[in-house]
Amino acid sequence: MTERAQIVIIGGGVIGCAIAYNLALSGADDVMILEQSYLASGSTGRCGAGVRQQWGTRMNCILSRESVRRFETLNDTLDYPGDIEFKQRGYLMVAHSQKEWDQFQENLKLQNELGIPSQALSPQEATEIVPILNTEGLLGATFCPTDGHCNPFYVTDAYAQAARRLGVQIRTQCQVTGIDVKQGKIRGVQTEDGYISTPIVINAAGAFSQHVAVMAEVEIPVYSERHQILATEPVAPTLDPMVISLSRHIYCQQVPHGSFLMGLGDPDELKSTDTGHSWQFLHNIARHVTELLPPLGELRMVRQWSGSYNISPDSQPILGKGGPEGFFLACGFSGHGFMIAPVVGEALAALVLGEEPPVRISQLDLGRFARGDLIREPSVV
Ligand SMILES: Cc1cc2nc3c(=O)[nH]c(=O)nc-3n(C[C@H](O)[C@H](O)[C@H](O)COP(=O)(O)OP(=O)(O)OC[C@H]3O[C@@H](n4cnc5c(N)ncnc54)[C@H](O)[C@@H]3O)c2cc1C
């Protein structure tokens, strides 16, 4: 007998799980998540899980501000028996060039106008928040106290558990190998375990979204790029906020159990879904992080891993319809998909059900690339 679902979501990362929960909450029946490995096994479980509202476009400020509001109450909203560990210890964004500092002033105006409580700090004031910060060459910093950090496994688990309670079926170790399209419409998906008939497929396949799109006969302009990350031995609390330098492509934070987590954007990284790691990364990150936060040079590293950014031509997500009737895209999140997942989940669910999304996402459609309406976000890491 052919299996059926009303809606199939490909990908059990934070995005797929947030969409599934919101679909079921809005009354959709027979929603199914198909995940080729385990939940959060992709970029979600490999990410820094930082949450910041300090952006340079109205759209990203609103997506992240609204997501922060959701994160603040997510344990209760999802009736989660655990804790997503949302710690609002702020983000300190440092500026080392006049161009960067001028841009930060522009960003601050926009953020404050939208109710985001970020502020400008002198180098001296920045060291009151981060005493281990090296102020050499520092022009200033911005700080938002309500930015923060979560545990990405628990956030995904919280959405997945709530979705299951609302009737969503979640199948792990189930890879989608094909999408059945006939006369311009989605008919079903082929998995390793058999065929599932469905009129709606949501592509939330993260680093593999371009391959999944091809299965539905659509080409989407995204590629995957490896990003590496490092964890040190746990030590006593030393660093409250996330420290981030956009011009040096580096971020560093101390997580609740005491380890420092740090990552680096490297333009020479592999453009693929490879999740290996390199000694060059260790060399580069050690050099950059000890320039910024010198005492970290004393720490021993304990672990190194990598995940993928799925990157579109403007480094902003692609959300909405694409290709055959019934095919939806939720991909291309670059390095900031985790922090906007709560609102993306709501917005995508609304779009699929023909309802009004809680925030405007129409400018993130696939068609913007053909129209030349790319989004100019100056604060991408
Ligand atoms: C090192 C690093 C640091 C980051 N730091 C941050 C940060 O601090 N803050 C932030 O907001 N974002 C950060 N990101 C980005 C963030 O991780 C992603 O944007 C986000 O996790 C995307 O979630 P997703 O659910 O779309 O993708 P994923 O978590 O990758 O989920 C997609 C899932 O689809 C599954 N899948 C793929 N193909 C198939 C198939 N054919 N069949 C079935 N299943 C399939 C995969 O197994 C995977 O589990 C970081 C990313 C990396 C790599």
The ligand as an SDF file (V2000), in Angstrom:
LIG
                    3D

 53 58  0  0  0  0  0  0  0  0999 V2000
   30.5850   26.1930   12.1950 C   0  0  0  0  0  0  0  0  0  0  0  0
   29.2100   26.8140   12.0760 C   0  0  0  0  0  0  0  0  0  0  0  0
   28.8480   27.8110   12.9790 C   0  0  0  0  0  0  0  0  0  0  0  0
   27.5850   28.4020   12.8800 C   0  0  0  0  0  0  0  0  0  0  0  0
   27.2240   29.3250   13.8160 N   0  0  0  0  0  0  0  0  0  0  0  0
   25.9750   29.8530   13.7980 C   0  0  0  0  0  0  0  0  0  0  0  0
   25.5520   30.7480   14.8140 C   0  0  0  0  0  0  0  0  0  0  0  0
   26.2890   31.0570   15.7390 O   0  0  0  0  0  0  0  0  0  0  0  0
   24.2710   31.2220   14.7390 N   0  0  0  0  0  0  0  0  0  0  0  0
   23.4250   30.8960   13.7340 C   0  0  0  0  0  0  0  0  0  0  0  0
   22.3090   31.4010   13.6940 O   0  0  0  0  0  0  0  0  0  0  0  0
   23.8070   30.0250   12.7570 N   0  0  0  0  0  0  0  0  0  0  0  0
   25.0390   29.5030   12.7680 C   0  0  0  0  0  0  0  0  0  0  0  0
   25.4340   28.6280   11.7820 N   0  0  0  0  0  0  0  0  0  0  0  0
   24.5020   28.3450   10.6810 C   0  0  0  0  0  0  0  0  0  0  0  0
   23.4550   27.3410   11.1240 C   0  0  0  0  0  0  0  0  0  0  0  0
   24.0890   26.1850   11.6080 O   0  0  0  0  0  0  0  0  0  0  0  0
   22.5460   26.9590    9.9600 C   0  0  0  0  0  0  0  0  0  0  0  0
   22.1260   28.0980    9.2640 O   0  0  0  0  0  0  0  0  0  0  0  0
   21.3020   26.2080   10.4570 C   0  0  0  0  0  0  0  0  0  0  0  0
   21.6560   25.2050   11.3760 O   0  0  0  0  0  0  0  0  0  0  0  0
   20.5520   25.6200    9.2770 C   0  0  0  0  0  0  0  0  0  0  0  0
   19.6070   24.7020    9.7660 O   0  0  0  0  0  0  0  0  0  0  0  0
   18.8910   23.7000    8.7760 P   0  0  0  0  0  0  0  0  0  0  0  0
   17.8920   22.9620    9.5600 O   0  0  0  0  0  0  0  0  0  0  0  0
   18.4650   24.4630    7.5590 O   0  0  0  0  0  0  0  0  0  0  0  0
   20.0700   22.7590    8.2410 O   0  0  0  0  0  0  0  0  0  0  0  0
   20.6910   21.4320    8.8670 P   0  0  0  0  0  0  0  0  0  0  0  0
   20.8270   21.5050   10.3210 O   0  0  0  0  0  0  0  0  0  0  0  0
   21.9180   21.1450    8.0740 O   0  0  0  0  0  0  0  0  0  0  0  0
   19.5820   20.3550    8.5690 O   0  0  0  0  0  0  0  0  0  0  0  0
   19.3680   19.8180    7.2790 C   0  0  0  0  0  0  0  0  0  0  0  0
   19.1530   18.3410    7.4510 C   0  0  0  0  0  0  0  0  0  0  0  0
   18.7380   17.8000    6.2040 O   0  0  0  0  0  0  0  0  0  0  0  0
   19.1850   16.4640    6.1580 C   0  0  0  0  0  0  0  0  0  0  0  0
   19.1440   16.0250    4.7630 N   0  0  0  0  0  0  0  0  0  0  0  0
   19.8680   16.5210    3.7280 C   0  0  0  0  0  0  0  0  0  0  0  0
   19.5670   15.8670    2.5920 N   0  0  0  0  0  0  0  0  0  0  0  0
   18.6330   14.9310    2.9060 C   0  0  0  0  0  0  0  0  0  0  0  0
   17.9450   13.9290    2.1740 C   0  0  0  0  0  0  0  0  0  0  0  0
   18.1410   13.7520    0.8490 N   0  0  0  0  0  0  0  0  0  0  0  0
   17.0420   13.1530    2.8250 N   0  0  0  0  0  0  0  0  0  0  0  0
   16.8070   13.3080    4.1580 C   0  0  0  0  0  0  0  0  0  0  0  0
   17.4510   14.2300    4.9040 N   0  0  0  0  0  0  0  0  0  0  0  0
   18.3470   15.0350    4.2940 C   0  0  0  0  0  0  0  0  0  0  0  0
   20.5820   16.5530    6.7410 C   0  0  0  0  0  0  0  0  0  0  0  0
   21.0180   15.2980    7.2340 O   0  0  0  0  0  0  0  0  0  0  0  0
   20.4030   17.5840    7.8460 C   0  0  0  0  0  0  0  0  0  0  0  0
   20.2170   17.0010    9.1200 O   0  0  0  0  0  0  0  0  0  0  0  0
   26.6920   28.0160   11.8500 C   0  0  0  0  0  0  0  0  0  0  0  0
   27.0500   27.0070   10.9630 C   0  0  0  0  0  0  0  0  0  0  0  0
   28.2990   26.3990   11.0710 C   0  0  0  0  0  0  0  0  0  0  0  0
   28.6650   25.3180   10.1180 C   0  0  0  0  0  0  0  0  0  0  0  0
  1  2  1  0
  2  3  1  0
  2 52  2  0
  3  4  2  0
  4  5  1  0
  4 50  1  0
  5  6  2  0
  6  7  1  0
  6 13  1  0
  7  8  2  0
  7  9  1  0
  9 10  1  0
 10 11  2  0
 10 12  1  0
 12 13  2  0
 13 14  1  0
 14 15  1  0
 14 50  1  0
 15 16  1  0
 16 17  1  0
 16 18  1  0
 18 19  1  0
 18 20  1  0
 20 21  1  0
 20 22  1  0
 22 23  1  0
 23 24  1  0
 24 25  2  0
 24 26  1  0
 24 27  1  0
 27 28  1  0
 28 29  2  0
 28 30  1  0
 28 31  1  0
 31 32  1  0
 32 33  1  0
 33 34  1  0
 33 48  1  0
 34 35  1  0
 35 36  1  0
 35 46  1  0
 36 37  1  0
 36 45  1  0
 37 38  2  0
 38 39  1  0
 39 40  1  0
 39 45  2  0
 40 41  1  0
 40 42  2  0
 42 43  1  0
 43 44  2  0
 44 45  1  0
 46 47  1  0
 46 48  1  0
 48 49  1  0
 50 51  2  0
 51 52  1  0
 52 53  1  0
M  END
$$$$
